[in-house]
């Protein structure tokens, strides 16, 4: 999956959570959005994120990079 596609998915997920359009999602991810992303990644991708990983996600770009990396790994 390309970085742009992972970014688009993160923006769509955050827009869904906040009842807004992807264009309205700010770059900075707040704590509630982070919890939502962790939940969705666990549900859709079967991956539980540890505290160290969650601590490294502060922006949409950080989340997209993580999602891209998770998709590149073989399924567990």
mmCIF file of the N, C-alpha and C atoms, coordinates in Angstrom:
data_MODEL
# 
_entry.id   MODEL 
# 
loop_
_atom_site.group_PDB 
_atom_site.id 
_atom_site.type_symbol 
_atom_site.label_atom_id 
_atom_site.label_alt_id 
_atom_site.label_comp_id 
_atom_site.label_asym_id 
_atom_site.label_entity_id 
_atom_site.label_seq_id 
_atom_site.pdbx_PDB_ins_code 
_atom_site.Cartn_x 
_atom_site.Cartn_y 
_atom_site.Cartn_z 
_atom_site.occupancy 
_atom_site.B_iso_or_equiv 
_atom_site.pdbx_formal_charge 
_atom_site.auth_seq_id 
_atom_site.auth_comp_id 
_atom_site.auth_asym_id 
_atom_site.auth_atom_id 
_atom_site.pdbx_PDB_model_num 
ATOM 1   N N  . UNK A 1 1  ? 0.860   -1.184  0.000  1.00 0.00 ? 1  UNK A N  1 
ATOM 2   C CA . UNK A 1 1  ? 0.000   0.000   0.000  1.00 0.00 ? 1  UNK A CA 1 
ATOM 3   C C  . UNK A 1 1  ? 0.894   1.231   0.000  1.00 0.00 ? 1  UNK A C  1 
ATOM 4   N N  . UNK A 1 2  ? 0.575   2.200   -0.801 1.00 0.00 ? 2  UNK A N  1 
ATOM 5   C CA . UNK A 1 2  ? 1.385   3.408   -0.868 1.00 0.00 ? 2  UNK A CA 1 
ATOM 6   C C  . UNK A 1 2  ? 1.118   4.289   0.338  1.00 0.00 ? 2  UNK A C  1 
ATOM 7   N N  . UNK A 1 3  ? 2.074   5.183   0.616  1.00 0.00 ? 3  UNK A N  1 
ATOM 8   C CA . UNK A 1 3  ? 1.914   6.098   1.747  1.00 0.00 ? 3  UNK A CA 1 
ATOM 9   C C  . UNK A 1 3  ? 0.689   6.984   1.559  1.00 0.00 ? 3  UNK A C  1 
ATOM 10  N N  . UNK A 1 4  ? 0.449   7.426   0.326  1.00 0.00 ? 4  UNK A N  1 
ATOM 11  C CA . UNK A 1 4  ? -0.713  8.293   0.066  1.00 0.00 ? 4  UNK A CA 1 
ATOM 12  C C  . UNK A 1 4  ? -2.009  7.554   0.369  1.00 0.00 ? 4  UNK A C  1 
ATOM 13  N N  . UNK A 1 5  ? -2.081  6.288   -0.008 1.00 0.00 ? 5  UNK A N  1 
ATOM 14  C CA . UNK A 1 5  ? -3.281  5.520   0.253  1.00 0.00 ? 5  UNK A CA 1 
ATOM 15  C C  . UNK A 1 5  ? -3.475  5.300   1.745  1.00 0.00 ? 5  UNK A C  1 
ATOM 16  N N  . UNK A 1 6  ? -2.412  5.009   2.474  1.00 0.00 ? 6  UNK A N  1 
ATOM 17  C CA . UNK A 1 6  ? -2.496  4.854   3.924  1.00 0.00 ? 6  UNK A CA 1 
ATOM 18  C C  . UNK A 1 6  ? -2.936  6.169   4.558  1.00 0.00 ? 6  UNK A C  1 
ATOM 19  N N  . UNK A 1 7  ? -2.406  7.276   4.081  1.00 0.00 ? 7  UNK A N  1 
ATOM 20  C CA . UNK A 1 7  ? -2.787  8.591   4.600  1.00 0.00 ? 7  UNK A CA 1 
ATOM 21  C C  . UNK A 1 7  ? -4.270  8.857   4.330  1.00 0.00 ? 7  UNK A C  1 
ATOM 22  N N  . UNK A 1 8  ? -4.704  8.531   3.119  1.00 0.00 ? 8  UNK A N  1 
ATOM 23  C CA . UNK A 1 8  ? -6.120  8.722   2.784  1.00 0.00 ? 8  UNK A CA 1 
ATOM 24  C C  . UNK A 1 8  ? -7.010  7.901   3.718  1.00 0.00 ? 8  UNK A C  1 
ATOM 25  N N  . UNK A 1 9  ? -6.589  6.656   4.015  1.00 0.00 ? 9  UNK A N  1 
ATOM 26  C CA . UNK A 1 9  ? -7.379  5.818   4.917  1.00 0.00 ? 9  UNK A CA 1 
ATOM 27  C C  . UNK A 1 9  ? -7.436  6.418   6.314  1.00 0.00 ? 9  UNK A C  1 
ATOM 28  N N  . UNK A 1 10 ? -6.308  6.903   6.808  1.00 0.00 ? 10 UNK A N  1 
ATOM 29  C CA . UNK A 1 10 ? -6.284  7.529   8.140  1.00 0.00 ? 10 UNK A CA 1 
ATOM 30  C C  . UNK A 1 10 ? -7.197  8.750   8.158  1.00 0.00 ? 10 UNK A C  1 
ATOM 31  N N  . UNK A 1 11 ? -7.125  9.572   7.130  1.00 0.00 ? 11 UNK A N  1 
ATOM 32  C CA . UNK A 1 11 ? -7.987  10.759  7.072  1.00 0.00 ? 11 UNK A CA 1 
ATOM 33  C C  . UNK A 1 11 ? -9.460  10.375  7.041  1.00 0.00 ? 11 UNK A C  1 
ATOM 34  N N  . UNK A 1 12 ? -9.794  9.337   6.290  1.00 0.00 ? 12 UNK A N  1 
ATOM 35  C CA . UNK A 1 12 ? -11.185 8.877   6.246  1.00 0.00 ? 12 UNK A CA 1 
ATOM 36  C C  . UNK A 1 12 ? -11.649 8.351   7.605  1.00 0.00 ? 12 UNK A C  1 
ATOM 37  N N  . UNK A 1 13 ? -10.793 7.594   8.276  1.00 0.00 ? 13 UNK A N  1 
ATOM 38  C CA . UNK A 1 13 ? -11.144 7.073   9.594  1.00 0.00 ? 13 UNK A CA 1 
ATOM 39  C C  . UNK A 1 13 ? -11.366 8.189   10.599 1.00 0.00 ? 13 UNK A C  1 
ATOM 40  N N  . UNK A 1 14 ? -10.473 9.176   10.600 1.00 0.00 ? 14 UNK A N  1 
ATOM 41  C CA . UNK A 1 14 ? -10.611 10.290  11.542 1.00 0.00 ? 14 UNK A CA 1 
ATOM 42  C C  . UNK A 1 14 ? -11.807 11.172  11.197 1.00 0.00 ? 14 UNK A C  1 
ATOM 43  N N  . UNK A 1 15 ? -12.088 11.305  9.918  1.00 0.00 ? 15 UNK A N  1 
ATOM 44  C CA . UNK A 1 15 ? -13.263 12.077  9.505  1.00 0.00 ? 15 UNK A CA 1 
ATOM 45  C C  . UNK A 1 15 ? -14.535 11.375  9.970  1.00 0.00 ? 15 UNK A C  1 
ATOM 46  N N  . UNK A 1 16 ? -14.561 10.058  9.802  1.00 0.00 ? 16 UNK A N  1 
ATOM 47  C CA . UNK A 1 16 ? -15.705 9.255   10.252 1.00 0.00 ? 16 UNK A CA 1 
ATOM 48  C C  . UNK A 1 16 ? -15.919 9.419   11.755 1.00 0.00 ? 16 UNK A C  1 
ATOM 49  N N  . UNK A 1 17 ? -14.842 9.364   12.505 1.00 0.00 ? 17 UNK A N  1 
ATOM 50  C CA . UNK A 1 17 ? -14.919 9.503   13.960 1.00 0.00 ? 17 UNK A CA 1 
ATOM 51  C C  . UNK A 1 17 ? -15.428 10.882  14.373 1.00 0.00 ? 17 UNK A C  1 
ATOM 52  N N  . UNK A 1 18 ? -14.968 11.910  13.693 1.00 0.00 ? 18 UNK A N  1 
ATOM 53  C CA . UNK A 1 18 ? -15.305 13.274  14.089 1.00 0.00 ? 18 UNK A CA 1 
ATOM 54  C C  . UNK A 1 18 ? -16.499 13.882  13.373 1.00 0.00 ? 18 UNK A C  1 
ATOM 55  N N  . UNK A 1 19 ? -17.158 13.110  12.501 1.00 0.00 ? 19 UNK A N  1 
ATOM 56  C CA . UNK A 1 19 ? -18.307 13.643  11.783 1.00 0.00 ? 19 UNK A CA 1 
ATOM 57  C C  . UNK A 1 19 ? -17.958 14.832  10.908 1.00 0.00 ? 19 UNK A C  1 
ATOM 58  N N  . UNK A 1 20 ? -16.877 14.696  10.153 1.00 0.00 ? 20 UNK A N  1 
ATOM 59  C CA . UNK A 1 20 ? -16.402 15.788  9.290  1.00 0.00 ? 20 UNK A CA 1 
ATOM 60  C C  . UNK A 1 20 ? -15.878 15.198  7.991  1.00 0.00 ? 20 UNK A C  1 
ATOM 61  N N  . UNK A 1 21 ? -15.432 16.046  7.113  1.00 0.00 ? 21 UNK A N  1 
ATOM 62  C CA . UNK A 1 21 ? -14.835 15.575  5.864  1.00 0.00 ? 21 UNK A CA 1 
ATOM 63  C C  . UNK A 1 21 ? -13.340 15.340  6.078  1.00 0.00 ? 21 UNK A C  1 
ATOM 64  N N  . UNK A 1 22 ? -12.724 14.516  5.240  1.00 0.00 ? 22 UNK A N  1 
ATOM 65  C CA . UNK A 1 22 ? -11.276 14.327  5.370  1.00 0.00 ? 22 UNK A CA 1 
ATOM 66  C C  . UNK A 1 22 ? -10.491 15.636  5.277  1.00 0.00 ? 22 UNK A C  1 
ATOM 67  N N  . UNK A 1 23 ? -10.971 16.580  4.478  1.00 0.00 ? 23 UNK A N  1 
ATOM 68  C CA . UNK A 1 23 ? -10.275 17.869  4.344  1.00 0.00 ? 23 UNK A CA 1 
ATOM 69  C C  . UNK A 1 23 ? -10.300 18.670  5.639  1.00 0.00 ? 23 UNK A C  1 
ATOM 70  N N  . UNK A 1 24 ? -11.255 18.393  6.506  1.00 0.00 ? 24 UNK A N  1 
ATOM 71  C CA . UNK A 1 24 ? -11.375 19.119  7.775  1.00 0.00 ? 24 UNK A CA 1 
ATOM 72  C C  . UNK A 1 24 ? -10.540 18.506  8.907  1.00 0.00 ? 24 UNK A C  1 
ATOM 73  N N  . UNK A 1 25 ? -9.934  17.357  8.673  1.00 0.00 ? 25 UNK A N  1 
ATOM 74  C CA . UNK A 1 25 ? -9.148  16.694  9.713  1.00 0.00 ? 25 UNK A CA 1 
ATOM 75  C C  . UNK A 1 25 ? -7.804  17.399  9.848  1.00 0.00 ? 25 UNK A C  1 
ATOM 76  N N  . UNK A 1 26 ? -7.470  17.869  11.053 1.00 0.00 ? 26 UNK A N  1 
ATOM 77  C CA . UNK A 1 26 ? -6.166  18.519  11.239 1.00 0.00 ? 26 UNK A CA 1 
ATOM 78  C C  . UNK A 1 26 ? -5.034  17.492  11.252 1.00 0.00 ? 26 UNK A C  1 
ATOM 79  N N  . UNK A 1 27 ? -3.825  17.938  11.052 1.00 0.00 ? 27 UNK A N  1 
ATOM 80  C CA . UNK A 1 27 ? -2.660  17.043  11.041 1.00 0.00 ? 27 UNK A CA 1 
ATOM 81  C C  . UNK A 1 27 ? -2.423  16.431  12.417 1.00 0.00 ? 27 UNK A C  1 
ATOM 82  N N  . UNK A 1 28 ? -2.607  17.200  13.467 1.00 0.00 ? 28 UNK A N  1 
ATOM 83  C CA . UNK A 1 28 ? -2.360  16.705  14.830 1.00 0.00 ? 28 UNK A CA 1 
ATOM 84  C C  . UNK A 1 28 ? -3.492  15.774  15.253 1.00 0.00 ? 28 UNK A C  1 
ATOM 85  N N  . UNK A 1 29 ? -3.143  14.609  15.810 1.00 0.00 ? 29 UNK A N  1 
ATOM 86  C CA . UNK A 1 29 ? -4.104  13.616  16.282 1.00 0.00 ? 29 UNK A CA 1 
ATOM 87  C C  . UNK A 1 29 ? -4.262  13.788  17.787 1.00 0.00 ? 29 UNK A C  1 
ATOM 88  N N  . UNK A 1 30 ? -5.515  13.959  18.253 1.00 0.00 ? 30 UNK A N  1 
ATOM 89  C CA . UNK A 1 30 ? -5.713  14.103  19.703 1.00 0.00 ? 30 UNK A CA 1 
ATOM 90  C C  . UNK A 1 30 ? -5.893  12.722  20.343 1.00 0.00 ? 30 UNK A C  1 
ATOM 91  N N  . UNK A 1 31 ? -5.999  12.681  21.653 1.00 0.00 ? 31 UNK A N  1 
ATOM 92  C CA . UNK A 1 31 ? -6.026  11.408  22.371 1.00 0.00 ? 31 UNK A CA 1 
ATOM 93  C C  . UNK A 1 31 ? -7.253  10.558  22.031 1.00 0.00 ? 31 UNK A C  1 
ATOM 94  N N  . UNK A 1 32 ? -8.402  11.171  21.841 1.00 0.00 ? 32 UNK A N  1 
ATOM 95  C CA . UNK A 1 32 ? -9.601  10.410  21.475 1.00 0.00 ? 32 UNK A CA 1 
ATOM 96  C C  . UNK A 1 32 ? -9.471  9.832   20.065 1.00 0.00 ? 32 UNK A C  1 
ATOM 97  N N  . UNK A 1 33 ? -8.907  10.604  19.159 1.00 0.00 ? 33 UNK A N  1 
ATOM 98  C CA . UNK A 1 33 ? -8.686  10.118  17.797 1.00 0.00 ? 33 UNK A CA 1 
ATOM 99  C C  . UNK A 1 33 ? -7.690  8.960   17.801 1.00 0.00 ? 33 UNK A C  1 
ATOM 100 N N  . UNK A 1 34 ? -6.667  9.067   18.637 1.00 0.00 ? 34 UNK A N  1 
ATOM 101 C CA . UNK A 1 34 ? -5.669  8.010   18.744 1.00 0.00 ? 34 UNK A CA 1 
ATOM 102 C C  . UNK A 1 34 ? -6.318  6.719   19.252 1.00 0.00 ? 34 UNK A C  1 
ATOM 103 N N  . UNK A 1 35 ? -7.173  6.846   20.248 1.00 0.00 ? 35 UNK A N  1 
ATOM 104 C CA . UNK A 1 35 ? -7.880  5.667   20.767 1.00 0.00 ? 35 UNK A CA 1 
ATOM 105 C C  . UNK A 1 35 ? -8.747  5.046   19.673 1.00 0.00 ? 35 UNK A C  1 
ATOM 106 N N  . UNK A 1 36 ? -9.417  5.879   18.896 1.00 0.00 ? 36 UNK A N  1 
ATOM 107 C CA . UNK A 1 36 ? -10.246 5.399   17.793 1.00 0.00 ? 36 UNK A CA 1 
ATOM 108 C C  . UNK A 1 36 ? -9.395  4.657   16.755 1.00 0.00 ? 36 UNK A C  1 
ATOM 109 N N  . UNK A 1 37 ? -8.266  5.251   16.377 1.00 0.00 ? 37 UNK A N  1 
ATOM 110 C CA . UNK A 1 37 ? -7.388  4.608   15.396 1.00 0.00 ? 37 UNK A CA 1 
ATOM 111 C C  . UNK A 1 37 ? -6.885  3.257   15.909 1.00 0.00 ? 37 UNK A C  1 
ATOM 112 N N  . UNK A 1 38 ? -6.493  3.208   17.176 1.00 0.00 ? 38 UNK A N  1 
ATOM 113 C CA . UNK A 1 38 ? -6.018  1.951   17.758 1.00 0.00 ? 38 UNK A CA 1 
ATOM 114 C C  . UNK A 1 38 ? -7.118  0.891   17.697 1.00 0.00 ? 38 UNK A C  1 
ATOM 115 N N  . UNK A 1 39 ? -8.328  1.288   18.011 1.00 0.00 ? 39 UNK A N  1 
ATOM 116 C CA . UNK A 1 39 ? -9.468  0.373   17.960 1.00 0.00 ? 39 UNK A CA 1 
ATOM 117 C C  . UNK A 1 39 ? -9.699  -0.134  16.532 1.00 0.00 ? 39 UNK A C  1 
ATOM 118 N N  . UNK A 1 40 ? -9.709  0.759   15.580 1.00 0.00 ? 40 UNK A N  1 
ATOM 119 C CA . UNK A 1 40 ? -9.978  0.375   14.197 1.00 0.00 ? 40 UNK A CA 1 
ATOM 120 C C  . UNK A 1 40 ? -8.865  -0.522  13.650 1.00 0.00 ? 40 UNK A C  1 
ATOM 121 N N  . UNK A 1 41 ? -7.634  -0.195  13.951 1.00 0.00 ? 41 UNK A N  1 
ATOM 122 C CA . UNK A 1 41 ? -6.514  -1.024  13.481 1.00 0.00 ? 41 UNK A CA 1 
ATOM 123 C C  . UNK A 1 41 ? -6.629  -2.424  14.069 1.00 0.00 ? 41 UNK A C  1 
ATOM 124 N N  . UNK A 1 42 ? -7.003  -2.506  15.340 1.00 0.00 ? 42 UNK A N  1 
ATOM 125 C CA . UNK A 1 42 ? -7.177  -3.817  15.956 1.00 0.00 ? 42 UNK A CA 1 
ATOM 126 C C  . UNK A 1 42 ? -8.322  -4.586  15.291 1.00 0.00 ? 42 UNK A C  1 
ATOM 127 N N  . UNK A 1 43 ? -9.436  -3.917  15.050 1.00 0.00 ? 43 UNK A N  1 
ATOM 128 C CA . UNK A 1 43 ? -10.604 -4.573  14.458 1.00 0.00 ? 43 UNK A CA 1 
ATOM 129 C C  . UNK A 1 43 ? -10.393 -4.953  12.994 1.00 0.00 ? 43 UNK A C  1 
ATOM 130 N N  . UNK A 1 44 ? -9.859  -4.050  12.214 1.00 0.00 ? 44 UNK A N  1 
ATOM 131 C CA . UNK A 1 44 ? -9.757  -4.282  10.762 1.00 0.00 ? 44 UNK A CA 1 
ATOM 132 C C  . UNK A 1 44 ? -8.493  -5.002  10.336 1.00 0.00 ? 44 UNK A C  1 
ATOM 133 N N  . UNK A 1 45 ? -7.428  -4.826  11.124 1.00 0.00 ? 45 UNK A N  1 
ATOM 134 C CA . UNK A 1 45 ? -6.140  -5.375  10.709 1.00 0.00 ? 45 UNK A CA 1 
ATOM 135 C C  . UNK A 1 45 ? -5.620  -6.437  11.669 1.00 0.00 ? 45 UNK A C  1 
ATOM 136 N N  . UNK A 1 46 ? -6.373  -6.705  12.730 1.00 0.00 ? 46 UNK A N  1 
ATOM 137 C CA . UNK A 1 46 ? -5.982  -7.749  13.668 1.00 0.00 ? 46 UNK A CA 1 
ATOM 138 C C  . UNK A 1 46 ? -4.697  -7.479  14.414 1.00 0.00 ? 46 UNK A C  1 
ATOM 139 N N  . UNK A 1 47 ? -4.360  -6.208  14.588 1.00 0.00 ? 47 UNK A N  1 
ATOM 140 C CA . UNK A 1 47 ? -3.108  -5.830  15.259 1.00 0.00 ? 47 UNK A CA 1 
ATOM 141 C C  . UNK A 1 47 ? -3.395  -4.962  16.469 1.00 0.00 ? 47 UNK A C  1 
ATOM 142 N N  . UNK A 1 48 ? -2.900  -5.368  17.604 1.00 0.00 ? 48 UNK A N  1 
ATOM 143 C CA . UNK A 1 48 ? -3.022  -4.571  18.818 1.00 0.00 ? 48 UNK A CA 1 
ATOM 144 C C  . UNK A 1 48 ? -1.756  -3.722  18.936 1.00 0.00 ? 48 UNK A C  1 
ATOM 145 N N  . UNK A 1 49 ? -1.939  -2.418  19.153 1.00 0.00 ? 49 UNK A N  1 
ATOM 146 C CA . UNK A 1 49 ? -0.797  -1.503  19.238 1.00 0.00 ? 49 UNK A CA 1 
ATOM 147 C C  . UNK A 1 49 ? -0.371  -1.355  20.686 1.00 0.00 ? 49 UNK A C  1 
ATOM 148 N N  . UNK A 1 50 ? 0.924   -1.532  20.940 1.00 0.00 ? 50 UNK A N  1 
ATOM 149 C CA . UNK A 1 50 ? 1.418   -1.384  22.309 1.00 0.00 ? 50 UNK A CA 1 
ATOM 150 C C  . UNK A 1 50 ? 1.595   0.091   22.654 1.00 0.00 ? 50 UNK A C  1 
ATOM 151 N N  . UNK A 1 51 ? 1.829   0.366   23.920 1.00 0.00 ? 51 UNK A N  1 
ATOM 152 C CA . UNK A 1 51 ? 1.934   1.745   24.393 1.00 0.00 ? 51 UNK A CA 1 
ATOM 153 C C  . UNK A 1 51 ? 3.069   2.517   23.726 1.00 0.00 ? 51 UNK A C  1 
ATOM 154 N N  . UNK A 1 52 ? 4.185   1.852   23.467 1.00 0.00 ? 52 UNK A N  1 
ATOM 155 C CA . UNK A 1 52 ? 5.311   2.526   22.817 1.00 0.00 ? 52 UNK A CA 1 
ATOM 156 C C  . UNK A 1 52 ? 4.940   2.968   21.402 1.00 0.00 ? 52 UNK A C  1 
ATOM 157 N N  . UNK A 1 53 ? 4.234   2.121   20.689 1.00 0.00 ? 53 UNK A N  1 
ATOM 158 C CA . UNK A 1 53 ? 3.800   2.465   19.335 1.00 0.00 ? 53 UNK A CA 1 
ATOM 159 C C  . UNK A 1 53 ? 2.810   3.616   19.370 1.00 0.00 ? 53 UNK A C  1 
ATOM 160 N N  . UNK A 1 54 ? 1.835   3.538   20.267 1.00 0.00 ? 54 UNK A N  1 
ATOM 161 C CA . UNK A 1 54 ? 0.844   4.611   20.387 1.00 0.00 ? 54 UNK A CA 1 
ATOM 162 C C  . UNK A 1 54 ? 1.500   5.945   20.738 1.00 0.00 ? 54 UNK A C  1 
ATOM 163 N N  . UNK A 1 55 ? 2.526   5.907   21.556 1.00 0.00 ? 55 UNK A N  1 
ATOM 164 C CA . UNK A 1 55 ? 3.212   7.137   21.970 1.00 0.00 ? 55 UNK A CA 1 
ATOM 165 C C  . UNK A 1 55 ? 3.910   7.829   20.804 1.00 0.00 ? 55 UNK A C  1 
ATOM 166 N N  . UNK A 1 56 ? 4.201   7.070   19.748 1.00 0.00 ? 56 UNK A N  1 
ATOM 167 C CA . UNK A 1 56 ? 4.878   7.658   18.581 1.00 0.00 ? 56 UNK A CA 1 
ATOM 168 C C  . UNK A 1 56 ? 3.916   8.259   17.571 1.00 0.00 ? 56 UNK A C  1 
ATOM 169 N N  . UNK A 1 57 ? 2.610   8.152   17.817 1.00 0.00 ? 57 UNK A N  1 
ATOM 170 C CA . UNK A 1 57 ? 1.623   8.687   16.875 1.00 0.00 ? 57 UNK A CA 1 
ATOM 171 C C  . UNK A 1 57 ? 1.098   10.018  17.397 1.00 0.00 ? 57 UNK A C  1 
ATOM 172 N N  . UNK A 1 58 ? 1.532   11.089  16.765 1.00 0.00 ? 58 UNK A N  1 
ATOM 173 C CA . UNK A 1 58 ? 1.084   12.431  17.148 1.00 0.00 ? 58 UNK A CA 1 
ATOM 174 C C  . UNK A 1 58 ? 0.396   13.146  15.988 1.00 0.00 ? 58 UNK A C  1 
ATOM 175 N N  . UNK A 1 59 ? 0.591   12.629  14.780 1.00 0.00 ? 59 UNK A N  1 
ATOM 176 C CA . UNK A 1 59 ? 0.060   13.292  13.588 1.00 0.00 ? 59 UNK A CA 1 
ATOM 177 C C  . UNK A 1 59 ? -0.566  12.272  12.643 1.00 0.00 ? 59 UNK A C  1 
ATOM 178 N N  . UNK A 1 60 ? -1.315  12.779  11.688 1.00 0.00 ? 60 UNK A N  1 
ATOM 179 C CA . UNK A 1 60 ? -1.874  11.931  10.630 1.00 0.00 ? 60 UNK A CA 1 
ATOM 180 C C  . UNK A 1 60 ? -0.736  11.240  9.886  1.00 0.00 ? 60 UNK A C  1 
ATOM 181 N N  . UNK A 1 61 ? 0.341   11.947  9.637  1.00 0.00 ? 61 UNK A N  1 
ATOM 182 C CA . UNK A 1 61 ? 1.487   11.360  8.935  1.00 0.00 ? 61 UNK A CA 1 
ATOM 183 C C  . UNK A 1 61 ? 2.073   10.189  9.713  1.00 0.00 ? 61 UNK A C  1 
ATOM 184 N N  . UNK A 1 62 ? 2.196   10.329  11.035 1.00 0.00 ? 62 UNK A N  1 
ATOM 185 C CA . UNK A 1 62 ? 2.693   9.234   11.875 1.00 0.00 ? 62 UNK A CA 1 
ATOM 186 C C  . UNK A 1 62 ? 1.780   8.015   11.755 1.00 0.00 ? 62 UNK A C  1 
ATOM 187 N N  . UNK A 1 63 ? 0.478   8.240   11.826 1.00 0.00 ? 63 UNK A N  1 
ATOM 188 C CA . UNK A 1 63 ? -0.493  7.145   11.741 1.00 0.00 ? 63 UNK A CA 1 
ATOM 189 C C  . UNK A 1 63 ? -0.450  6.485   10.368 1.00 0.00 ? 63 UNK A C  1 
ATOM 190 N N  . UNK A 1 64 ? -0.310  7.271   9.316  1.00 0.00 ? 64 UNK A N  1 
ATOM 191 C CA . UNK A 1 64 ? -0.240  6.724   7.961  1.00 0.00 ? 64 UNK A CA 1 
ATOM 192 C C  . UNK A 1 64 ? 1.022   5.884   7.777  1.00 0.00 ? 64 UNK A C  1 
ATOM 193 N N  . UNK A 1 65 ? 2.124   6.346   8.320  1.00 0.00 ? 65 UNK A N  1 
ATOM 194 C CA . UNK A 1 65 ? 3.370   5.584   8.237  1.00 0.00 ? 65 UNK A CA 1 
ATOM 195 C C  . UNK A 1 65 ? 3.213   4.238   8.948  1.00 0.00 ? 65 UNK A C  1 
ATOM 196 N N  . UNK A 1 66 ? 2.613   4.245   10.125 1.00 0.00 ? 66 UNK A N  1 
ATOM 197 C CA . UNK A 1 66 ? 2.380   3.014   10.863 1.00 0.00 ? 66 UNK A CA 1 
ATOM 198 C C  . UNK A 1 66 ? 1.458   2.073   10.078 1.00 0.00 ? 66 UNK A C  1 
ATOM 199 N N  . UNK A 1 67 ? 0.365   2.602   9.569  1.00 0.00 ? 67 UNK A N  1 
ATOM 200 C CA . UNK A 1 67 ? -0.582  1.779   8.822  1.00 0.00 ? 67 UNK A CA 1 
ATOM 201 C C  . UNK A 1 67 ? 0.080   1.176   7.589  1.00 0.00 ? 67 UNK A C  1 
ATOM 202 N N  . UNK A 1 68 ? 0.854   1.961   6.889  1.00 0.00 ? 68 UNK A N  1 
ATOM 203 C CA . UNK A 1 68 ? 1.591   1.438   5.724  1.00 0.00 ? 68 UNK A CA 1 
ATOM 204 C C  . UNK A 1 68 ? 2.532   0.317   6.107  1.00 0.00 ? 68 UNK A C  1 
ATOM 205 N N  . UNK A 1 69 ? 3.232   0.467   7.227  1.00 0.00 ? 69 UNK A N  1 
ATOM 206 C CA . UNK A 1 69 ? 4.146   -0.570  7.697  1.00 0.00 ? 69 UNK A CA 1 
ATOM 207 C C  . UNK A 1 69 ? 3.397   -1.837  8.099  1.00 0.00 ? 69 UNK A C  1 
ATOM 208 N N  . UNK A 1 70 ? 2.262   -1.670  8.760  1.00 0.00 ? 70 UNK A N  1 
ATOM 209 C CA . UNK A 1 70 ? 1.467   -2.838  9.166  1.00 0.00 ? 70 UNK A CA 1 
ATOM 210 C C  . UNK A 1 70 ? 0.956   -3.603  7.952  1.00 0.00 ? 70 UNK A C  1 
ATOM 211 N N  . UNK A 1 71 ? 0.565   -2.897  6.935  1.00 0.00 ? 71 UNK A N  1 
ATOM 212 C CA . UNK A 1 71 ? 0.054   -3.556  5.727  1.00 0.00 ? 71 UNK A CA 1 
ATOM 213 C C  . UNK A 1 71 ? 1.155   -4.253  4.962  1.00 0.00 ? 71 UNK A C  1 
ATOM 214 N N  . UNK A 1 72 ? 2.396   -3.790  5.119  1.00 0.00 ? 72 UNK A N  1 
ATOM 215 C CA . UNK A 1 72 ? 3.522   -4.419  4.424  1.00 0.00 ? 72 UNK A CA 1 
ATOM 216 C C  . UNK A 1 72 ? 3.958   -5.714  5.109  1.00 0.00 ? 72 UNK A C  1 
ATOM 217 N N  . UNK A 1 73 ? 3.611   -5.885  6.388  1.00 0.00 ? 73 UNK A N  1 
ATOM 218 C CA . UNK A 1 73 ? 3.972   -7.093  7.127  1.00 0.00 ? 73 UNK A CA 1 
ATOM 219 C C  . UNK A 1 73 ? 3.061   -8.236  6.727  1.00 0.00 ? 73 UNK A C  1 
ATOM 220 N N  . UNK A 1 74 ? 3.596   -9.463  6.784  1.00 0.00 ? 74 UNK A N  1 
ATOM 221 C CA . UNK A 1 74 ? 2.717   -10.611 6.501  1.00 0.00 ? 74 UNK A CA 1 
ATOM 222 C C  . UNK A 1 74 ? 1.650   -10.739 7.595  1.00 0.00 ? 74 UNK A C  1 
ATOM 223 N N  . UNK A 1 75 ? 0.473   -11.237 7.250  1.00 0.00 ? 75 UNK A N  1 
ATOM 224 C CA . UNK A 1 75 ? -0.584  -11.404 8.262  1.00 0.00 ? 75 UNK A CA 1 
ATOM 225 C C  . UNK A 1 75 ? -0.147  -12.359 9.353  1.00 0.00 ? 75 UNK A C  1 
ATOM 226 N N  . UNK A 1 76 ? -0.658  -12.122 10.561 1.00 0.00 ? 76 UNK A N  1 
ATOM 227 C CA . UNK A 1 76 ? -0.338  -12.988 11.697 1.00 0.00 ? 76 UNK A CA 1 
ATOM 228 C C  . UNK A 1 76 ? -1.363  -14.046 11.857 1.00 0.00 ? 76 UNK A C  1 
# 
